[in-house]
Amino acid sequence: MPRGMTSKPSSDEKLALRAQGGCAASFEELVRRYQTRLLGFLRQRTANAADAEDLTQDTFARAYENLHRFNTSGRFSTWLFTIARRLCINHGLKKRPQANSEVLHPLESPALSPHQTASDQDDRRQLWNAAAEILTEQQVTAVWLYYVEDMSVAEIAPVVERSRVAVKMMLFRARKKLMPVFEELQLHQPNGNSTAADGNTSAGGDGTSPKPAELAKGKPPAAEKAVAEKSTVESSDG
């Protein structure tokens, strides 16, 4: 390799393939990549942090025990989150009553003031709390994976064990249920600015209602645009 050039990080699937061959370091790298993400996913639907941490460890243990069953032609993230969701359901754990803003939004923009950061965290916490109260377990899972994990409809479908069309309808209905909460939060924005007025809420390319920016984990406008473009491709895939 030429001097000064760095190697491209291995994909999750390549790491999983190496782990299947007995490479412990590869599995350790997968744990490093997904530990915080899994914790956030499970914290959203458990009673307390201890339960989420236990389930996170159980998920990795179950994944390690069943690595030989993972088909490396698929997405490792889909397989791992499927394990996590099933473990959570099997444990009979309820959605947590309050969201953890640190898990929901761990990286803050340095351009934001402390007041703005606290306000954004509070908005996200309120929105996810509302999601836990008014959405079904499948809807919460689909919305989390779509906005926070940036997974495609095709990747979400196996996790919630539904068809792509069903997932699109699930997201549409979830957004519709959450829209009154989202609009209420916009009324309390500084200077009365609303996301809709600023043009930061765009209609989903999959034919669904507008996407509340607060659902995304602090994604910049460019990332929001990418998600919208991804939805357009998904809608054409059926």
C-alpha positions as CSV (number, residue, x, y, z in Angstrom):
1,M,0.0,0.0,0.0
2,P,1.4,3.4,-0.9
3,R,2.8,5.5,1.9
4,G,0.2,7.9,3.4
5,M,-2.8,5.9,2.3
6,T,-5.0,4.2,4.9
7,S,-6.9,1.0,4.3
8,K,-10.7,1.1,3.9
9,P,-12.5,-0.3,7.0
10,S,-13.8,-3.7,6.5
11,S,-17.6,-4.0,6.0
12,D,-19.7,-5.6,8.8
13,E,-20.3,-8.6,6.6
14,K,-16.6,-9.1,5.9
15,L,-15.9,-8.9,9.6
16,A,-18.7,-11.4,10.3
17,L,-17.2,-13.8,7.7
18,R,-13.8,-13.6,9.4
19,A,-15.5,-14.1,12.8
20,Q,-17.2,-17.2,11.4
21,G,-13.7,-18.5,10.6
22,G,-12.6,-18.0,14.2
23,C,-11.2,-14.4,14.2
24,A,-12.0,-13.1,17.6
25,A,-10.7,-9.6,16.8
26,S,-13.2,-9.3,14.0
27,F,-16.1,-10.0,16.3
28,E,-14.7,-7.6,18.8
29,E,-14.8,-4.9,16.1
30,L,-18.4,-5.7,15.4
31,V,-19.2,-5.3,19.1
32,R,-17.4,-2.0,19.2
33,R,-19.4,-0.7,16.2
34,Y,-22.7,-1.8,17.5
35,Q,-22.6,-1.6,21.3
36,T,-23.8,2.0,21.6
37,R,-26.3,1.6,18.8
38,L,-27.8,-1.5,20.3
39,L,-28.0,0.0,23.7
40,G,-29.9,3.0,22.3
41,F,-32.3,0.7,20.4
42,L,-33.0,-1.4,23.5
43,R,-33.1,1.5,26.0
44,Q,-36.0,2.9,24.0
45,R,-38.1,-0.2,24.9
46,T,-37.0,-1.3,28.3
47,A,-37.8,-0.2,31.9
48,N,-34.4,0.9,32.9
49,A,-30.8,1.2,31.8
50,A,-29.7,-2.0,33.5
51,D,-32.2,-4.1,31.5
52,A,-31.0,-2.5,28.3
53,E,-27.4,-3.2,29.1
54,D,-28.2,-6.8,30.0
55,L,-30.1,-7.3,26.7
56,T,-27.3,-5.7,24.8
57,Q,-24.8,-8.2,26.2
58,D,-27.3,-11.1,25.6
59,T,-27.7,-10.0,22.0
60,F,-24.0,-10.1,21.3
61,A,-23.7,-13.5,23.1
62,R,-26.6,-14.9,21.1
63,A,-25.0,-13.5,17.9
64,Y,-21.7,-15.1,18.7
65,E,-23.3,-18.4,19.4
66,N,-25.2,-18.3,16.1
67,L,-22.6,-16.8,13.8
68,H,-22.6,-19.9,11.7
69,R,-26.2,-19.2,10.8
70,F,-25.5,-15.7,9.5
71,N,-25.7,-15.5,5.7
72,T,-23.0,-13.0,4.8
73,S,-24.8,-12.1,1.6
74,G,-27.3,-10.2,3.8
75,R,-26.8,-7.2,6.1
76,F,-25.2,-7.9,9.5
77,S,-27.1,-4.9,11.0
78,T,-30.5,-6.5,10.0
79,W,-29.5,-9.8,11.5
80,L,-28.2,-8.3,14.8
81,F,-31.2,-6.0,15.4
82,T,-33.6,-8.9,14.7
83,I,-31.9,-10.9,17.5
84,A,-32.1,-7.9,19.8
85,R,-35.8,-7.3,19.1
86,R,-36.7,-11.0,19.6
87,L,-34.8,-11.1,22.9
88,C,-36.6,-8.0,24.1
89,I,-40.0,-9.5,23.2
90,N,-39.1,-12.8,24.8
91,H,-38.2,-11.1,28.0
92,G,-41.5,-9.4,28.0
93,L,-40.0,-6.0,28.7
94,K,-42.1,-2.9,28.3
95,K,-41.1,0.3,26.6
96,R,-39.4,2.6,29.0
97,P,-41.4,5.4,30.3
98,Q,-38.8,8.1,29.6
99,A,-36.3,8.5,26.8
100,N,-32.6,8.9,27.5
101,S,-31.6,12.0,25.5
102,E,-27.9,11.1,25.8
103,V,-28.6,7.8,24.0
104,L,-30.9,9.4,21.5
105,H,-28.5,12.2,20.6
106,P,-25.0,11.4,21.7
107,L,-23.2,13.7,19.3
108,E,-24.0,17.4,19.4
109,S,-23.0,20.0,16.8
110,P,-20.3,22.4,18.1
111,A,-22.3,25.2,16.5
112,L,-25.2,24.8,18.9
113,S,-25.3,26.7,22.1
114,P,-25.9,24.9,25.4
115,H,-29.5,26.3,25.4
116,Q,-30.1,25.0,21.9
117,T,-28.6,21.7,22.6
118,A,-30.8,21.2,25.7
119,S,-33.8,22.3,23.8
120,D,-33.1,19.9,21.0
121,Q,-32.6,17.0,23.4
122,D,-35.8,17.8,25.2
123,D,-37.8,17.9,21.9
124,R,-36.4,14.5,20.9
125,R,-37.1,13.1,24.3
126,Q,-40.7,14.3,24.2
127,L,-41.2,12.9,20.7
128,W,-39.8,9.5,21.5
129,N,-41.8,9.4,24.8
130,A,-44.9,10.0,22.7
131,A,-43.8,7.3,20.3
132,A,-43.5,4.8,23.1
133,E,-47.0,5.7,24.3
134,I,-49.0,5.9,21.1
135,L,-47.2,3.5,18.6
136,T,-47.2,-0.2,18.5
137,E,-44.0,-2.1,19.2
138,Q,-43.5,-2.8,15.5
139,Q,-44.1,0.8,14.6
140,V,-41.6,2.1,17.3
141,T,-39.0,-0.4,16.0
142,A,-39.6,0.6,12.3
143,V,-39.4,4.3,13.1
144,W,-36.2,3.9,15.2
145,L,-34.4,1.8,12.6
146,Y,-35.5,4.2,9.8
147,Y,-34.6,7.5,11.4
148,V,-31.9,6.7,14.0
149,E,-30.2,3.7,12.3
150,D,-30.9,5.1,8.8
151,M,-31.9,1.6,7.6
152,S,-33.8,1.1,4.4
153,V,-37.4,-0.3,4.2
154,A,-35.9,-3.5,2.8
155,E,-33.5,-3.8,5.7
156,I,-36.2,-3.1,8.3
157,A,-38.7,-5.6,6.9
158,P,-36.9,-8.8,8.2
159,V,-36.4,-7.2,11.6
160,V,-40.2,-6.5,12.2
161,E,-41.1,-9.7,10.2
162,R,-43.3,-7.8,7.7
163,S,-43.3,-7.2,4.0
164,R,-41.7,-4.0,2.5
165,V,-45.2,-2.7,1.7
166,A,-46.3,-3.3,5.2
167,V,-43.3,-1.5,6.6
168,K,-44.0,1.5,4.3
169,M,-47.6,1.6,5.7
170,M,-46.3,1.2,9.2
171,L,-44.0,4.2,8.8
172,F,-46.8,6.2,7.2
173,R,-49.2,5.5,10.1
174,A,-46.6,6.1,12.7
175,R,-45.7,9.5,11.2
176,K,-49.4,10.4,11.1
177,K,-49.9,9.5,14.7
178,L,-46.8,11.5,15.7
179,M,-47.5,14.6,13.6
180,P,-49.7,16.3,16.2
181,V,-46.9,15.9,18.8
182,F,-44.3,17.2,16.2
183,E,-46.5,20.2,15.4
184,E,-46.9,21.0,19.0
185,L,-43.2,21.0,19.5
186,Q,-42.7,23.3,16.6
187,L,-45.1,25.9,18.2
188,H,-42.6,26.2,21.0
189,Q,-39.5,26.8,18.8
190,P,-37.6,30.0,19.5
191,N,-38.9,33.0,17.5
192,G,-41.9,30.9,16.5
193,N,-40.0,29.2,13.7
194,S,-41.4,26.0,12.5
195,T,-39.6,23.3,10.6
196,A,-42.3,23.3,8.0
197,A,-41.9,27.0,7.4
198,D,-38.2,26.7,7.1
199,G,-38.5,23.9,4.6
200,N,-36.7,21.4,6.7
201,T,-39.6,18.9,6.7
202,S,-39.8,17.1,3.4
203,A,-42.4,14.7,2.1
204,G,-41.3,11.2,2.2
205,G,-40.3,9.8,-1.2
206,D,-42.1,6.6,-0.4
207,G,-45.5,8.4,-0.5
208,T,-45.6,8.9,3.3
209,S,-46.3,12.0,5.3
210,P,-43.5,14.6,6.1
211,K,-40.5,13.4,8.1
212,P,-40.1,15.0,11.6
213,A,-36.5,16.1,11.8
214,E,-36.5,15.5,15.6
215,L,-36.8,11.8,14.9
216,A,-33.4,11.7,13.3
217,K,-30.4,11.6,15.5
218,G,-29.2,15.1,14.9
219,K,-28.7,14.6,11.2
220,P,-27.7,17.7,9.2
221,P,-29.8,18.8,6.2
222,A,-27.6,17.0,3.8
223,A,-28.3,13.7,5.6
224,E,-32.0,14.4,5.7
225,K,-31.9,14.9,1.9
226,A,-30.1,11.6,1.5
227,V,-32.8,9.8,3.5
228,A,-35.5,11.4,1.4
229,E,-33.7,10.3,-1.8
230,K,-33.3,6.9,-0.4
231,S,-37.0,6.7,0.2
232,T,-37.7,7.6,-3.4
233,V,-35.6,4.7,-4.6
234,E,-37.4,2.4,-2.1
235,S,-40.8,3.4,-3.3
236,S,-39.8,2.5,-6.9
237,D,-38.6,-0.9,-5.6
238,G,-42.0,-1.8,-4.2
